[in-house]
Amino acid sequence: MISLKVPGHRIDYVSAVRLRRPEFKVHEAGRQRCIREQRRNVHAWVVGEVEHLERGGVEAVTRDERYRRAVYDPWKGSTFVDAETFEPVITASEAVMVGKDVHYLP
């Protein structure tokens, strides 16, 4: 599940969400605490304008070759990176989060 925080609203939990103009953020102090304590904590997130994800949208994204996959591992680096090229991912035109997977359009 994804924790979805919209300013002025309660936190909602969703299985998938589409974000326009996302920014991929990592709080470095939280990352260092994670490494020091050898325990995961919430210190990385994706921020953007929430957009409705139409029915069938998740399957369409996972099959669309234009979308790339972003990953984050606090022990391997301080930013989200492209799953294939390992280039840092800081912003994108769109992102679709499905469970723990993040698909983005550069």
N, C-alpha and C positions, 0 to 999 in steps of 0.2 A: 504494500500500500504506500501511497504517496501522501505526505502531509501537505495540504494546500492551504497557504495563508494568504488571504486577500485582506488588505488593510480595511479596518472597520468591521470585519466579520469574524466569526469564530473559525478556528482551524477546522478544515474539512479533510476527510480521508477519501481519496479517489484511487482507482486502479490505473487511470491514464489521464493525461492532460496535455494540451497543446499550448505553447507559449510563443508569442510574437516578440521579436527583438530580445532574445534571452541574453543574460549575462551569467557566466559561470564563475562563481565566487568560492574562495577558500579562505577561511579565517586562520591565519598563520599561527596565532597563539593556541588555538584549539588543535591545530594539526600537531604542534610541538607537544602539547599535553597528551594527545593520542599516542605519539611515539614514545614519550617518556613513560607513560603508564601501561603501554602495550595493550591498550583497550580502545575500541572504537568509541567515538562520541560524535555528536552532531556539530560539524564545523565547516561543512561544504554544502552548497545549495545552488539552485538555478533560479534566477529572478527574471520575470518577464510579464508581459501582458497576457492574462489568461484568455484563451479563446475556446469556444465550444468545440469539442471533438465529435464529429458526426459518427453515426453508426457505421461500422466497417472501416473507420478511419485508421484504427491501429493496424489492421492487416494491410491496408494500402501503404502505410508508411514503411512497414517492415519489408515490403516487396519493392518499394521505390528505390532505384539505384542512386538517385540524387542524394538521398539521406546518408549521412555518415553516422557512426556510433562513437559517442564520447564515453570515456571511462575515467575513474579517479581512484587512486590508491595512495593513501597518505604516506606509506612507507617507500613509495617509488618516486614521488614528486610533489610539488606544491601547487599544481594546477590540474584541471581536467585536461585530458589529451585525447587526440584521435586514436581510436582503437587499432588502426592499421599503421598509420605513419608516426604515431607518438608525438606529433606536433601539438603544442599547447592550443587549447580551445578556450578563448576568453569571451567571445561574443559570436552570435550567429544571426541569421535572419529569422529562423524559426527552430523550435525544438519540440519534440514530442517525447514525453516521459511515460514509460509503460513499465510498471513495477520498478525494478532496479535499473532498467535500461534507459539510456538517453540517446535518442536519435536526433540529429540536427542537420539543418541545411546551412552550408557555409554562407 
